[in-house]
Structures are given as C-alpha cells and as structure tokens.
Amino acid sequence: MAESLQEQMAMMTMDPEDFISSLTPHLRARVTELQTLQGQHDELEKAFRKERAALEEKYAKLYAPLYADRAAIVKGEKEVALPEGETAAAGKPEKGIPGFWATVLARAELVQNEKDADALTYLTDITCESVSGTSKQPAEDGGEATEVETTGFMLTFTFKENPYFTNTVLTKSYHMLDDDEPVLERSEGTEIDWKPGKNITVKVMKKKPKKGARPDAKPQTKLEPVDSFFNFFSPPQVPDDDADMDGEEMEQLHEEIEADYDAGDTIKTKLIPHAVAWFTGEALEDEGIGMFGDDDDEDEDEDDDDDDEAPPRARDAFADAANQEETTAGVDYVHIRVQQRNGKKSLTTVQGLKKSYDYKKVLKALKKEFCCNGTVVDDPELGQVIQLQGDQRKNVLQFLTQEGLVKKDLIKIHGF
C-alpha cells in the first residue's frame, strides 16, 4: 500500500505529457477521448460566453431609459403626481428624493462614518457601463510584450455642488484580462480634488514640540488615513510578478484587492439594478443585511428572565449568554478553520459559538477589528458559521478570549 501511494505521489509531480505517457495503452486511449470531449465542451463554453455578452449588452440598452427616469425622479427633474385622494404635506415640498443614494450605500454597509454619510447626500446618481481595451503583457519566455484584450466595467458617481470636493463626477473602473476566466489586471479611480480642510479620508494629528524646543515652536502635524467610502476611489493595485513582497504582505494585498472588487461588483450587480429596494430596506429581507448577504432569518432568543416591571434595555452586542453559568460538561468546542481557495486566497471559518449570541454583531465586530470582509452562512449540519477573508485564526482566537465569549481551552484551531 505504501509503495502504491508513493507511486501515485510520484506520478502527480510529472509533467502532463510524461504523466499521460506513463499510463497503460487502454488508460491513455480513454484519457485522450476525454480530452477530445473537453475540447468540444470548451468550444461550447466559448460560444456561451459570446452569446451571454451580446445578451447583456442588449438588455443594458433596454435598462438605460429606466435608469434615466429613476435619476430624473431622484434629482427632482421629473415630478410624480400624488395618488388620487392624497394631499401634499404642509410647507414647501422637498425636491426629488433627498439622500437616496446615501441611504442605499449605507444599507449596503459601504458608508464608514458620519462625514461619509453627509458627503454622500450630494450624490445624485450611480451608473455602470462596460469598458474594453488592450493591455501589454510580458511574454512568459522573456520575449517581446504582446497586446491582449481587456474587458471590464466603469462605475460613474454624479454629485451636485458640495462643500467637500470640486469634482462633479467620480469614476471607478475595473479592467480584466479577457481570458476564459477573467483576471483583474488593474482598477482605477478618479483623483478627488478636496476643498481645503475637507478631505474626509484623513485626519490631522498634532504632536506637541519636543521638550527643550523654542518657545515659539509650532506643533508638528501629520495626516493619518481613516476608513472612508471615498477610499474606494484610491484602489489597491495588482502587484507586478517581480514585486518584492513577503507572503504575509502579498496575502494582505490580495485580500484588499478582492475586497475592493467585491465592493464594485456589489454596486454594479445589486445596488444599481435594485436601488429602490435597498433604499426602502426590502433588499435586506431578500438578500440579507449588508453587501455580504448576512442571513436575516435567524430566530431570536425568547427566553427572558427579566421582571415584567423592569424597564426595557438594549440587548448586549453578544447576547446575554456570557453571563450564564457554564460547565465544561456537555459544552461543544468552537472550531476555527482555514481553507485554501484558488491557490492564493484563504478563508477562515468559525463554527460552534453559542446559539444565543448575536452572530451578526460578532461578525461586525470582527470585520471592524481586523479590516476584513466576511459573512454569516447557515449550514444544514453545523448551523450558523462565520466566514472571514484571509487567515484570521490567531486574530479570532484572541478576540473571542479577550471579549470573554469563549474560554481558550474550548477553542480548537485547525490548519489547511
């Protein structure tokens, strides 16, 4: 058995041609036939992609006048008559739908702070269009670079005059290499022309003069970046193949690039087509809260031992279960696992937390603490499971124990 396994492992390290040559004649013939079938499948898939692109272009043109009408109503350029029997509210009527897109983005958890929210009230429309072009790619053998086709999409954000920046239009584009499986080549955003003192992507930090400095010495100031929706327009860049980065830096950059693309794709595929449902909140019921599809159908814990006469209080972020008496007998372990995806990307899962905890609030705290994306999924066997981008095992272990959610000896860490 050991020899058989060793032979199999040795065969798996062979080049494809050598591997096929090592097979018996009958096996080689069957594999060759499978390759023929695969070639036919690939041709059909190529035709499917071409027809799908044409169909998407056709319907984009049909959607366009609907989006234009929506924009006119939101901006107040097109008035809508009141339903029969309804009378206008007293006072001067508001124009359009104030804060429409700010609300849409806030419901999708893309708004990071109050300044974001205020600046986005001046956003009047978001549109999307396909883009195509070419890009020079280095040859694998070190020869002359070749031009390859690129595809992608561009998001256009239209603003009215506002106190934050002079731009009336901000764009964000994603360019993919036009391969069987599109790969992000680069993303580009408009440089924002901030008005003096209005840049909400940074904060000014003042440092007192050193001891012994001149009496009239002024405090030193430096700018520190802060979380903001408007960082979306300064995207992380795909590194060159010869970039001098260690594994951890490379993984973090890949996670940032993936998060950036996820945000753009969410705006393109969810928010623009279904904006009114996000504005009203209906989309939260249909797709789950936030841009990562958190499940909103979880049961609330009905056990409440509070005295009926006690005043109502807000529920603790991680539920009241942390105050309950615990014993090791009968308590399940919490399992933190990491899974490799697509060769480079990884996913951390957290399974086994108490059912009485508010998983969404735990997730929200983890995402904020470790600047990563994530979601809560319902597994038919495991129940609710938290998923986080990247290898967050040590971070999650530290968070759960420091917050008192789980005892360290009840946590099991698993590898790939």
Disulfide bonds with the S-S distance in Angstrom:
none
